[in-house]
């Protein structure tokens, strides 16, 4: 059975699966002050997402890692 955190993690990863998003947009959409719903922090610590600074981008980006892509492919919707 998928927990609510797993479900929210899946939502975050699916949101990122369309391509990298600006870090500021990701933080606005996914950061929370609720310690019980730290989806962003858990996804980052699990290695599902990463923050990067592409040389041609004016600001940092957030993207799925291969581990995040694997999480999406092995977990049922």
N, C-alpha and C positions, 0 to 999 in steps of 0.2 A: 504494500500500500504506500502511495506517495504522500509524504507529509506536506503541510502547507508551505514550509520553507522550500522543499523540493519543487513544489508547484510554482512558487514565486521565482525560484532560481531558473526553472525552465522558461518562465515568461521573460525574464531578463535576457537569457541566452537567445531565445527566439527573436527578441527585439533587436539584438545585436547581429543576428545571423544575416541580415540584409546588407551588412557592411559596417565598417567602423563608424562610430558616432563621435561627435565632439565630446570631450571630457565634461565640459560645463553642462551640456544637454543631458548627459548620463547622470551627473550628480543631481541635477534638478529633478529628473524623473525617478531616480532610484535610491538616493540617499535618504535615510530616515533617522530621526532622533530616538526612535523606539528601540530599546536594546533587544527586544524579542523578535524584531523584524529587520535584522541587519543583512539583507539579501546581498547588497553590493559587497560588503566586507567579506561575507562568506564565499561568494563567487571569486573574489580576488584572492583570498587565502587558499582556496581549493585549486587555484591555477586555471580556472575556467575562462577568465578574462585577463587582459593586461592593458595597462596604460602605456602609450608610446608617443613619441614626438617625431612624426615623419619629417624629413628635411624640407619637404615642399608644403607642409601644412603650417598655418599661422598659430595654431594652438594644439595642445595634446589631444590625442584620440584614444578611444577605448575600443578594443576589438576582441573577438573570440580567439581563444588559443586552440590548438589541436585537441587538448584535453576537454575544452568546452564543447567543441564540435562532436567529440566522442560521447559526451554526456547526452547531448541532444539525440544522437543516433541510437543510443541503446535504451533510452527511457521511453516508454509508451506515452502517447498524448492523452 
